[in-house]
């Protein structure tokens, strides 16, 4: 008989295990549980799947009292759901065992408040692992879903936590006509449900029709990034890479920073030259060219970086750091970055600028000018910047002792 593992996370994820300030420790526990389950999956995927179901049952009650306003905990749980679903899907469970897993997960979704594992519904058809089981679940969920739709038509607020599960089950069961009819009946569906209609059309090889379906039905609350990601994926799956890049890549791959956006697109489209991508990114945000300074610098495009920093506002502190870091290796670039920093400081840009920032920029400009043999030229440029009247010119002159 298979030995049942002692799951360490079981006791750590007891109900209300974490207080309001327990975000960091809760995230740590999520990562620990994920590592524990993955370790078991290397030699026993059935036991790992059982552990995954147990984790998904316990996580929401365990973190229900935690302050999740930063989104960090939600992101960690979402990533865990994404990682654990494939383990459950591929497990060689008997129909009876899988049915019990699905019952437990369905109950966990009903008790998921605040919602942490709601994305599990999008994977329901995959978790069923067979068209027959998917169809059974669709039949079980459809009456409630239709009743809720009827209530909403009458203006009564109604909500069903099994909605995503039902759409996913219908899709996996191949009952695509029913799915489309359900979406077209009643009030326009929200994005998480609408996307199933697009997926139906895409699965039929009708990429353009799928994109048009989603675009035409998008409402004012439809996330544009999600719409772009859907369209990009449809085109990529159809082998239309150049079209996917030109139309949707930039909107679909927005990262937390501009360099993160650049790297995400490079990873997805290795055939696109870095210079072309960078120029396309700059053109995508007219009036904000200066914000691409750090990206161009990181790529070694120093001349372009300075051009961007002088074309539109750029964070002076970013420019000062660049001047400092490249003072010895790229003195010409360093000097231009320092001069640009002083220019934008004088124009009132920069957050919590200090006199030390201003003096550092001035010093880097002069040191770089000395290294490149152009001290007089740079001094003349600095004098013009200090003499010009701008929102912070007086403060800059006083900080540098030039008032």
HELIX and SHEET records of a PDB file:
HELIX    1   1 UNK A    8  UNK A   12  1                                   5    
HELIX    2   2 UNK A   23  UNK A   41  1                                  19    
HELIX    3   3 UNK A   45  UNK A   63  1                                  19    
HELIX    4   4 UNK A   72  UNK A   90  1                                  19    
HELIX    5   5 UNK A   95  UNK A  110  1                                  16    
HELIX    6   6 UNK A  118  UNK A  123  5                                   6    
HELIX    7   7 UNK A  124  UNK A  128  1                                   5    
HELIX    8   8 UNK A  131  UNK A  153  1                                  23    
HELIX    9   9 UNK A  163  UNK A  172  1                                  10    
HELIX   10  10 UNK A  176  UNK A  184  1                                   9    
HELIX   11  11 UNK A  191  UNK A  203  1                                  13    
HELIX   12  12 UNK A  207  UNK A  217  1                                  11    
HELIX   13  13 UNK A  224  UNK A  237  1                                  14    
HELIX   14  14 UNK A  241  UNK A  244  1                                   4    
HELIX   15  15 UNK A  245  UNK A  249  3                                   5    
HELIX   16  16 UNK A  250  UNK A  252  1                                   3    
HELIX   17  17 UNK A  258  UNK A  268  1                                  11    
HELIX   18  18 UNK A  274  UNK A  283  1                                  10    
HELIX   19  19 UNK A  289  UNK A  292  5                                   4    
HELIX   20  20 UNK A  293  UNK A  298  1                                   6    
HELIX   21  21 UNK A  302  UNK A  311  1                                  10    
HELIX   22  22 UNK A  316  UNK A  325  1                                  10    
HELIX   23  23 UNK A  331  UNK A  346  1                                  16    
HELIX   24  24 UNK A  355  UNK A  372  1                                  18    
HELIX   25  25 UNK A  375  UNK A  387  1                                  13    
HELIX   26  26 UNK A  393  UNK A  399  1                                   7    
END                                                                             
